Amino acid sequence: MKRAFVTIEAIIAFVVLTFAVLTTVSSVRTLNLYQQRESLYEDLYMSVLSLKDMIKNENLEKKRFFKGKINGFDYNATVKIEDVKHNMLMDEFFGYSPGTYQVTLYRVFLEMRKKNFLKDFSFLLTQEKLLKEYQYKP
């Protein structure tokens, strides 16, 4: 009778130990997966911010499509005009208008791809263009 009880105890201990090992392995695997995804998203968002700055510095009246590779991501960006306004911008320091400006609002559609990972972004940019410069006469 005592031998059977020891055998049952050993089987129960083995089952508990097996569940503990499986839970630990599963936790470590999940942690590694989340660390890889964190690194991927960190690279992705740094790349998007870099592309946003690059696109902002281009002449969007002439160039409306961007394609290339950055940080291992393939990207396609399409720029569309949302609105155009003619404004007079005031100089805050001197209190006079330096001229008439055309302010254009653009929407940028950005697609980032890395292997089988695909993420789409959309953001707005503005660009000003001087139409007529005024001469200040005190």
ChimeraX attribute file (.defattr): number of C-alpha atoms within 10 A of each C-alpha:
attribute: neighborCount
match mode: 1-to-1
recipient: residues
	/A:1	5
	/A:2	7
	/A:3	8
	/A:4	9
	/A:5	10
	/A:6	11
	/A:7	11
	/A:8	12
	/A:9	12
	/A:10	12
	/A:11	12
	/A:12	12
	/A:13	12
	/A:14	12
	/A:15	12
	/A:16	12
	/A:17	12
	/A:18	12
	/A:19	12
	/A:20	12
	/A:21	12
	/A:22	12
	/A:23	12
	/A:24	12
	/A:25	12
	/A:26	12
	/A:27	12
	/A:28	12
	/A:29	12
	/A:30	12
	/A:31	12
	/A:32	12
	/A:33	11
	/A:34	12
	/A:35	12
	/A:36	12
	/A:37	12
	/A:38	12
	/A:39	10
	/A:40	13
	/A:41	12
	/A:42	12
	/A:43	15
	/A:44	20
	/A:45	12
	/A:46	13
	/A:47	19
	/A:48	19
	/A:49	11
	/A:50	13
	/A:51	17
	/A:52	17
	/A:53	12
	/A:54	10
	/A:55	19
	/A:56	16
	/A:57	10
	/A:58	12
	/A:59	10
	/A:60	18
	/A:61	12
	/A:62	7
	/A:63	11
	/A:64	16
	/A:65	15
	/A:66	13
	/A:67	12
	/A:68	9
	/A:69	13
	/A:70	16
	/A:71	10
	/A:72	13
	/A:73	19
	/A:74	15
	/A:75	21
	/A:76	16
	/A:77	20
	/A:78	15
	/A:79	21
	/A:80	15
	/A:81	16
	/A:82	13
	/A:83	11
	/A:84	14
	/A:85	11
	/A:86	14
	/A:87	14
	/A:88	17
	/A:89	16
	/A:90	13
	/A:91	11
	/A:92	8
	/A:93	6
	/A:94	9
	/A:95	8
	/A:96	16
	/A:97	15
	/A:98	17
	/A:99	17
	/A:100	18
	/A:101	18
	/A:102	17
	/A:103	18
	/A:104	18
	/A:105	17
	/A:106	21
	/A:107	16
	/A:108	22
	/A:109	16
	/A:110	21
	/A:111	18
	/A:112	21
	/A:113	16
	/A:114	15
	/A:115	8
	/A:116	5
	/A:117	9
	/A:118	12
	/A:119	11
	/A:120	12
	/A:121	11
	/A:122	12
	/A:123	11
	/A:124	15
	/A:125	17
	/A:126	15
	/A:127	17
	/A:128	16
	/A:129	11
	/A:130	15
	/A:131	13
	/A:132	12
	/A:133	11
	/A:134	11
	/A:135	10
	/A:136	10
	/A:137	5
	/A:138	4
